[in-house]
Amino acid sequence: MQWDDLRVFLAVARDESLSGAGRRLRIDPATVGRRIARLEEQIGTTLFAKSPQGYALTDAGERLLDHALRAEQAVLEPSDVTLDSTLEDLGIDSLGLVESIFAIEEEFDISIPFNANEPQFSDFDISNVRTIVKGIEGLMAEKA
């Protein structure tokens, strides 16, 4: 299994369509479809249920999604991150956000006031890397 195939899988999972994934990745939707077919053939199972409404993950797709998200975060290059990068720019979804918050809390021994179930009511701004860093610095200063 190649990382590029997982990137295509993640794009289809996020956009629920070949055309949306193609736009996200800047590749032809037909190529997206071929890559998904190749990945399904390699692992021997169907990852998406295809319908007129779009592409929905199968149970096997849901299982792969968890691993693919972890792999995506592991291969994020520091040079890809700027202070103005949003979580979406970095490919971090709600699950990745929660995992990142837990990792930050553990690393810095702080508690981030963020409720993933109601992010709109949070005092912790996650709009981009700059605001996240500023928030962490503020929590660290309060702790000191």
Secondary structure, 3 states (H helix, E strand, C coil): CCHHHHHHHHHHHHHCCHHHHHHHHCCCHHHHHHHHHHHHHHHCCCCEEEECCEEEECHHHHHHHHHHHHHHHHCCCHHHCCCCCCCCCCCCCHHHHHHHHHHHHHHHCCCCCCCCCCHHHCCCCCCCHHHHHHHHHHHHHHHC
